[in-house]
Amino acid sequence: MAKYNPLTPELVKTLQSIVGAKNVMVDPEKMETYSHDEETDPRYQHMPEAVVFPDNVGQIAEIMKLANRELVPVVARGGGTGLAAAAVPLCDGIVISTEHMNQVLEINEEAMYMVVQPGVRTDDVQKAAKDRGLFYAGDPCSGDSCVIGGNVATNAGGNRAIKYGTTRNQVYGFEIVTPQGKIVHLGGRLEKSTTGYSLDHLVMGAEGTLGIITEITLRLKPMPHNVIDLLAIFPTIDQAIAIVTKVIKAGITPTCVEFMDNATIKSVEHFLKAKQPHSDVGNYIIIQVEGQSEEDMEDKSVLLDELCMANGALEVLVADPAKIWHARKSFLEAAREESLIQSKEDMVVPVDQIANLMHEAAKISGKYGLASRIASHAGDGNVHFHVLKGALADDVWDNTLKAFQKEIYTLVYKLGGKLSGEHGIGYKRRHLMEEYTNPDELEMMRAIKKALDPNLILNPGKIFTVE
Ligand SMILES: Cc1cc2nc3c(=O)[nH]c(=O)nc-3n(C[C@H](O)[C@H](O)[C@H](O)COP(=O)(O)OP(=O)(O)OC[C@H]3O[C@@H](n4cnc5c(N)ncnc54)[C@H](O)[C@@H]3O)c2cc1C
């Protein structure tokens, strides 16, 4: 890793002159929050030397010029809800928080776009669109606490990716500050473009390693009016998962197809202290569909009901959206109540392979005696397979997890999958990235990083190592 310089008192003064003294934090107690994201294993935490809260892009450009000149690392931070320790300042240095850059700048109803600062909460983006009769399709389960800049930086997925795609598909273009402090606009308000490299697509999902996103133009859509959420409950995981491809083959394009296994349902029931249907034996598939009209929605519901019942469902219910989505979105907190330390695998496979993955993964975790909780954006092949440490001793946990991951990722790659569907690599999966990625592909990524950030100033130590 590159050699960096410490943040001297003189440099802190310079930061204060850029953003104002009250917008520079150096108190270790206050900075603790910025030493971690939502990954709870203390081994992935690291304190910054300062946290700064800029108001505008000009200030961020000045900070980057200073950091690049003085060789002080910088990490951008949004809501801090990441699950890969990607926003952790591993090499000390400065955290740039986008908390103060939290304004919706423009909504154009006619052309259906919205311009936002990076620190706007995702739920607030959705709400701002809804207030104008429009729809923002991005919907990560962390929407109440993550922010849009973090979503773009991680190319967040979420519940509606099966129909609307990931965050990448919701973005027209954006402004970044480069590691050298230049302000550059990428993408454009275009439906198509073959005009050189797609640098916008490169930066989206790069986890803050190539530039700091300072303003984003988002695509909006007409608000869907006829929406229904069905809850299909199956006695086995295999039956539940088998329904995914059947729904797609039936010609229905669902908005969401989500899965929760029985252990997860029990865990959520306990956490929320709210009885869930068939929680004794059930495995859930939540299917959301939109219709052109009430009649169209009815027809789709009937077809889905028939498909699920023919596939052995115990029951298919019209779900209360607030209750069922609250249950689904409580998955992580519920599992965390059971075990603060857990390995949150985020594997993704081709959709037609998800049944194989789920079947084999249960066998592998069983073989190692590991307790697991599973929730999945099943419609797009993305499985959150959380393995709980529970009462295992540290060394037993480390060794067992290593052996489990070796088997599971060998399987995932054999099925044509990858390490992460949406949470990213960050620091937590860096070693796995280096183990499982084709060396030529990894070399291309390293070359891009070195070309765009030769001093390795921006978010060092993330995704892969680079000298
Ligand atoms: C309960 C829960 C549910 C979740 N559900 C989902 C889900 O359904 N789908 C999903 O994809 N993820 C999910 N996540 C993970 C996480 O919420 C997403 O990855 C989210 O996009 C992170 O946004 P953030 O603002 O919190 O980013 P942070 O955690 O602050 O940062 C994440 C990464 O983005 C970089 N970054 C942040 N802001 C900027 C910026 N302005 N410019 C450049 N880089 C930046 C950081 O450096 C870091 O590398 C969930 C997390 C939790 C805790």
The ligand as an ORCA input file, in Angstrom:
! r2SCAN-3c Opt
* xyz 0 1
  C     -30.700     -2.767      6.959
  C     -29.900     -2.655      5.677
  C     -30.512     -3.010      4.494
  C     -29.793     -2.904      3.293
  N     -30.422     -3.222      2.129
  C     -29.787     -3.047      0.956
  C     -30.447     -3.351     -0.274
  O     -31.606     -3.752     -0.313
  N     -29.745     -3.155     -1.429
  C     -28.452     -2.693     -1.425
  O     -27.853     -2.525     -2.492
  N     -27.816     -2.413     -0.269
  C     -28.440     -2.570      0.907
  N     -27.782     -2.277      2.081
  C     -26.393     -1.787      2.043
  C     -26.265     -0.248      1.959
  O     -27.379      0.382      2.532
  C     -26.080      0.225      0.519
  O     -24.843     -0.246      0.044
  C     -26.139      1.746      0.351
  O     -26.111      2.050     -1.035
  C     -25.000      2.479      1.044
  O     -25.315      3.853      1.043
  P     -24.708      4.821      2.168
  O     -25.169      6.192      1.868
  O     -25.024      4.333      3.510
  O     -23.160      4.659      1.839
  P     -21.915      4.526      2.828
  O     -22.036      3.288      3.643
  O     -21.695      5.779      3.543
  O     -20.753      4.320      1.758
  C     -20.723      3.205      0.919
  C     -19.610      3.380     -0.120
  O     -19.945      4.464     -0.977
  C     -18.926      5.456     -0.943
  N     -19.575      6.757     -1.023
  C     -20.568      7.246     -0.236
  N     -20.925      8.469     -0.670
  C     -20.145      8.757     -1.734
  C     -20.030      9.866     -2.607
  N     -20.797     10.959     -2.483
  N     -19.106      9.819     -3.583
  C     -18.322      8.728     -3.750
  N     -18.372      7.663     -2.954
  C     -19.285      7.667     -1.960
  C     -18.176      5.221      0.354
  O     -16.849      5.682      0.262
  C     -18.253      3.718      0.466
  O     -17.264      3.156     -0.343
  C     -28.450     -2.419      3.301
  C     -27.865     -2.059      4.509
  C     -28.556     -2.174      5.683
  C     -27.893     -1.755      6.964
*
